[in-house]
Amino acid sequence: MPWELGYMDGHIGKVAILPLTGGSEFKGQEYLGVYPYVDKSNNSLWIHKDRQNWVSFERWLKGEKP
């Protein structure tokens, strides 16, 4: 997965991670912290850079940064 994320980030310039843990944690996967992640709240998708910086999925697709 690190290669695919890096490739798409370099090729398109826009990637985000949709965490699917299934009850486990991503320990030892520090590269995941480099990319924004997707969260669902109130039937909407949000792109988070961290807990304080976020933007709606639709606005992110249009180029706005979290």
Biotite code that builds the C-alpha atoms (Angstrom):
import biotite.structure as struc

atoms = struc.array([
    struc.Atom([0.000, 0.000, 0.000], chain_id="A", res_id=1, res_name="MET", atom_name="CA", element="C"),
    struc.Atom([2.784, 2.585, 0.586], chain_id="A", res_id=2, res_name="PRO", atom_name="CA", element="C"),
    struc.Atom([3.815, 2.324, -3.053], chain_id="A", res_id=3, res_name="TRP", atom_name="CA", element="C"),
    struc.Atom([0.274, 2.789, -4.367], chain_id="A", res_id=4, res_name="GLU", atom_name="CA", element="C"),
    struc.Atom([-0.348, 5.825, -2.142], chain_id="A", res_id=5, res_name="LEU", atom_name="CA", element="C"),
    struc.Atom([2.912, 7.435, -3.216], chain_id="A", res_id=6, res_name="GLY", atom_name="CA", element="C"),
    struc.Atom([2.268, 6.716, -6.887], chain_id="A", res_id=7, res_name="TYR", atom_name="CA", element="C"),
    struc.Atom([-1.219, 8.216, -6.891], chain_id="A", res_id=8, res_name="MET", atom_name="CA", element="C"),
    struc.Atom([-0.113, 11.189, -4.809], chain_id="A", res_id=9, res_name="ASP", atom_name="CA", element="C"),
    struc.Atom([2.631, 11.932, -7.320], chain_id="A", res_id=10, res_name="GLY", atom_name="CA", element="C"),
    struc.Atom([0.471, 11.190, -10.365], chain_id="A", res_id=11, res_name="HIS", atom_name="CA", element="C"),
    struc.Atom([-2.768, 12.922, -9.355], chain_id="A", res_id=12, res_name="ILE", atom_name="CA", element="C"),
    struc.Atom([-1.631, 15.008, -6.389], chain_id="A", res_id=13, res_name="GLY", atom_name="CA", element="C"),
    struc.Atom([-4.648, 14.110, -4.298], chain_id="A", res_id=14, res_name="LYS", atom_name="CA", element="C"),
    struc.Atom([-5.116, 11.018, -2.136], chain_id="A", res_id=15, res_name="VAL", atom_name="CA", element="C"),
    struc.Atom([-6.917, 10.298, 1.114], chain_id="A", res_id=16, res_name="ALA", atom_name="CA", element="C"),
    struc.Atom([-7.154, 7.214, 3.277], chain_id="A", res_id=17, res_name="ILE", atom_name="CA", element="C"),
    struc.Atom([-10.405, 5.557, 4.313], chain_id="A", res_id=18, res_name="LEU", atom_name="CA", element="C"),
    struc.Atom([-9.462, 3.712, 7.511], chain_id="A", res_id=19, res_name="PRO", atom_name="CA", element="C"),
    struc.Atom([-11.113, 0.310, 7.858], chain_id="A", res_id=20, res_name="LEU", atom_name="CA", element="C"),
    struc.Atom([-9.757, -1.173, 11.042], chain_id="A", res_id=21, res_name="THR", atom_name="CA", element="C"),
    struc.Atom([-12.202, -3.960, 11.802], chain_id="A", res_id=22, res_name="GLY", atom_name="CA", element="C"),
    struc.Atom([-11.337, -3.640, 15.473], chain_id="A", res_id=23, res_name="GLY", atom_name="CA", element="C"),
    struc.Atom([-7.551, -3.575, 15.014], chain_id="A", res_id=24, res_name="SER", atom_name="CA", element="C"),
    struc.Atom([-5.103, -0.682, 14.900], chain_id="A", res_id=25, res_name="GLU", atom_name="CA", element="C"),
    struc.Atom([-2.554, 0.351, 12.304], chain_id="A", res_id=26, res_name="PHE", atom_name="CA", element="C"),
    struc.Atom([0.572, 0.087, 14.421], chain_id="A", res_id=27, res_name="LYS", atom_name="CA", element="C"),
    struc.Atom([3.885, 0.543, 12.650], chain_id="A", res_id=28, res_name="GLY", atom_name="CA", element="C"),
    struc.Atom([2.317, 2.194, 9.599], chain_id="A", res_id=29, res_name="GLN", atom_name="CA", element="C"),
    struc.Atom([3.682, 5.710, 10.115], chain_id="A", res_id=30, res_name="GLU", atom_name="CA", element="C"),
    struc.Atom([3.377, 6.598, 6.421], chain_id="A", res_id=31, res_name="TYR", atom_name="CA", element="C"),
    struc.Atom([-0.408, 6.649, 6.867], chain_id="A", res_id=32, res_name="LEU", atom_name="CA", element="C"),
    struc.Atom([-0.045, 9.848, 8.920], chain_id="A", res_id=33, res_name="GLY", atom_name="CA", element="C"),
    struc.Atom([1.309, 11.673, 5.863], chain_id="A", res_id=34, res_name="VAL", atom_name="CA", element="C"),
    struc.Atom([-2.047, 11.587, 4.056], chain_id="A", res_id=35, res_name="TYR", atom_name="CA", element="C"),
    struc.Atom([-5.445, 13.003, 5.000], chain_id="A", res_id=36, res_name="PRO", atom_name="CA", element="C"),
    struc.Atom([-8.130, 10.543, 6.004], chain_id="A", res_id=37, res_name="TYR", atom_name="CA", element="C"),
    struc.Atom([-11.856, 10.172, 5.309], chain_id="A", res_id=38, res_name="VAL", atom_name="CA", element="C"),
    struc.Atom([-14.442, 10.243, 8.084], chain_id="A", res_id=39, res_name="ASP", atom_name="CA", element="C"),
    struc.Atom([-18.232, 9.913, 7.956], chain_id="A", res_id=40, res_name="LYS", atom_name="CA", element="C"),
    struc.Atom([-20.393, 12.100, 10.173], chain_id="A", res_id=41, res_name="SER", atom_name="CA", element="C"),
    struc.Atom([-24.078, 12.991, 9.849], chain_id="A", res_id=42, res_name="ASN", atom_name="CA", element="C"),
    struc.Atom([-24.330, 11.099, 6.537], chain_id="A", res_id=43, res_name="ASN", atom_name="CA", element="C"),
    struc.Atom([-21.566, 13.267, 5.030], chain_id="A", res_id=44, res_name="SER", atom_name="CA", element="C"),
    struc.Atom([-17.949, 12.506, 4.177], chain_id="A", res_id=45, res_name="LEU", atom_name="CA", element="C"),
    struc.Atom([-15.161, 14.706, 5.543], chain_id="A", res_id=46, res_name="TRP", atom_name="CA", element="C"),
    struc.Atom([-11.458, 14.856, 4.724], chain_id="A", res_id=47, res_name="ILE", atom_name="CA", element="C"),
    struc.Atom([-9.305, 15.403, 7.818], chain_id="A", res_id=48, res_name="HIS", atom_name="CA", element="C"),
    struc.Atom([-5.685, 16.510, 7.941], chain_id="A", res_id=49, res_name="LYS", atom_name="CA", element="C"),
    struc.Atom([-5.892, 16.226, 11.730], chain_id="A", res_id=50, res_name="ASP", atom_name="CA", element="C"),
    struc.Atom([-8.554, 16.771, 14.406], chain_id="A", res_id=51, res_name="ARG", atom_name="CA", element="C"),
    struc.Atom([-8.645, 20.551, 13.870], chain_id="A", res_id=52, res_name="GLN", atom_name="CA", element="C"),
    struc.Atom([-8.320, 20.767, 10.075], chain_id="A", res_id=53, res_name="ASN", atom_name="CA", element="C"),
    struc.Atom([-11.019, 19.308, 7.837], chain_id="A", res_id=54, res_name="TRP", atom_name="CA", element="C"),
    struc.Atom([-13.095, 20.015, 4.735], chain_id="A", res_id=55, res_name="VAL", atom_name="CA", element="C"),
    struc.Atom([-16.144, 18.380, 3.152], chain_id="A", res_id=56, res_name="SER", atom_name="CA", element="C"),
    struc.Atom([-15.427, 15.643, 0.611], chain_id="A", res_id=57, res_name="PHE", atom_name="CA", element="C"),
    struc.Atom([-17.102, 17.651, -2.151], chain_id="A", res_id=58, res_name="GLU", atom_name="CA", element="C"),
    struc.Atom([-15.012, 20.763, -1.461], chain_id="A", res_id=59, res_name="ARG", atom_name="CA", element="C"),
    struc.Atom([-11.852, 18.632, -1.222], chain_id="A", res_id=60, res_name="TRP", atom_name="CA", element="C"),
    struc.Atom([-12.563, 17.174, -4.665], chain_id="A", res_id=61, res_name="LEU", atom_name="CA", element="C"),
    struc.Atom([-12.791, 20.744, -6.004], chain_id="A", res_id=62, res_name="LYS", atom_name="CA", element="C"),
    struc.Atom([-9.307, 21.499, -4.651], chain_id="A", res_id=63, res_name="GLY", atom_name="CA", element="C"),
    struc.Atom([-9.879, 22.967, -1.186], chain_id="A", res_id=64, res_name="GLU", atom_name="CA", element="C"),
    struc.Atom([-7.388, 21.716, 1.400], chain_id="A", res_id=65, res_name="LYS", atom_name="CA", element="C"),
    struc.Atom([-8.235, 20.703, 4.964], chain_id="A", res_id=66, res_name="PRO", atom_name="CA", element="C"),
])
